[in-house]
Amino acid sequence: MRTTTSVRGVPIRLSDERWGHICEEHAEVKSLLDDVLLAVCLPKSVHVGANGELLAATEMEPGKYLIVAYKESENGTDGFIITAFLTRRIRSIERRMRIWP
């Protein structure tokens, strides 16, 4: 189990089991564990996803972004990472409501 802290100060968990699932679905992030955790605490931006999840975006190289989807509990005491993936389609993320900065 690994943890990081969101920009809103909420502890966000990433279990070994969840990380395994993420790597199965998105093999391109397999070597990016530290970057996934950093994206939650030091993102370029955070947007609201379609189902209430938060989408932390960070630029890995020019035009290539790491997106980490995570949930925070309603009371703000806990959260967990849902998935992570690389994309060049940042505009589809940026169209969503931004909550940070």
C-alpha positions as CSV (number, residue, x, y, z in Angstrom):
1,M,0.0,0.0,0.0
2,R,1.3,3.4,-1.0
3,T,-0.2,6.8,-0.1
4,T,0.1,10.3,-1.4
5,T,-1.8,13.5,-0.5
6,S,-4.2,15.3,-2.9
7,V,-4.0,19.0,-3.6
8,R,-6.9,19.3,-1.1
9,G,-4.9,17.6,1.6
10,V,-6.7,14.3,1.4
11,P,-4.7,11.1,1.9
12,I,-5.0,9.0,-1.3
13,R,-4.3,5.3,-1.3
14,L,-2.9,3.1,-4.0
15,S,-3.0,-0.6,-3.1
16,D,-0.7,-3.2,-4.7
17,E,-3.8,-4.9,-6.1
18,R,-5.1,-1.7,-7.8
19,W,-1.6,-1.0,-9.2
20,G,-1.6,-4.4,-10.7
21,H,-4.9,-3.8,-12.4
22,I,-3.8,-0.4,-13.7
23,C,-0.6,-2.0,-15.2
24,E,-2.7,-4.7,-16.8
25,E,-5.0,-2.2,-18.5
26,H,-2.4,0.5,-19.2
27,A,1.0,-1.2,-19.6
28,E,2.6,2.1,-20.6
29,V,2.5,3.3,-17.0
30,K,4.2,0.2,-15.5
31,S,7.4,2.1,-14.9
32,L,5.7,5.3,-13.7
33,L,4.6,4.4,-10.1
34,D,6.4,7.4,-8.6
35,D,5.1,9.7,-11.3
36,V,1.5,8.5,-10.6
37,L,1.8,9.3,-6.9
38,L,3.4,12.7,-7.7
39,A,0.7,13.5,-10.2
40,V,-1.9,13.5,-7.4
41,C,0.0,15.7,-5.1
42,L,1.8,18.0,-7.6
43,P,-0.4,18.1,-10.7
44,K,-0.5,20.7,-13.5
45,S,-4.3,20.7,-13.1
46,V,-7.2,18.8,-11.5
47,H,-10.5,18.4,-13.2
48,V,-13.8,16.7,-12.3
49,G,-14.5,13.5,-14.3
50,A,-17.9,12.3,-15.6
51,N,-18.7,10.2,-12.5
52,G,-17.4,12.6,-9.8
53,E,-13.8,11.3,-9.8
54,L,-11.0,13.7,-9.9
55,L,-8.5,13.8,-12.8
56,A,-5.0,14.9,-12.0
57,A,-3.0,15.9,-15.1
58,T,0.7,16.3,-15.3
59,E,2.9,16.8,-18.4
60,M,5.5,14.0,-18.8
61,E,7.1,15.5,-22.0
62,P,5.9,18.1,-24.4
63,G,2.4,17.2,-25.5
64,K,2.2,13.9,-23.5
65,Y,0.3,13.9,-20.2
66,L,-0.1,11.4,-17.4
67,I,-3.7,11.4,-16.1
68,V,-4.5,9.9,-12.7
69,A,-8.2,9.3,-11.8
70,Y,-8.9,9.2,-8.1
71,K,-11.8,9.5,-5.6
72,E,-11.9,11.5,-2.4
73,S,-14.4,10.5,0.3
74,E,-17.2,12.9,0.9
75,N,-15.9,13.8,4.3
76,G,-12.4,14.4,3.0
77,T,-10.6,12.0,5.2
78,D,-9.6,9.3,2.7
79,G,-9.4,8.5,-1.0
80,F,-8.0,6.0,-3.6
81,I,-6.6,5.9,-7.1
82,I,-8.8,4.4,-9.7
83,T,-6.6,4.3,-12.8
84,A,-3.8,6.1,-14.6
85,F,-2.9,6.4,-18.2
86,L,-0.9,8.5,-20.7
87,T,-2.6,10.7,-23.4
88,R,-1.9,13.4,-25.9
89,R,-5.6,14.3,-25.8
90,I,-5.4,16.9,-23.0
91,R,-8.1,19.1,-24.5
92,S,-10.7,16.5,-23.6
93,I,-9.6,16.7,-20.0
94,E,-9.3,20.5,-20.0
95,R,-12.9,20.9,-21.2
96,R,-14.1,19.5,-17.8
97,M,-14.6,21.6,-14.8
98,R,-11.3,22.6,-13.2
99,I,-11.0,22.5,-9.5
100,W,-7.3,23.2,-9.2
101,P,-5.4,25.6,-9.6
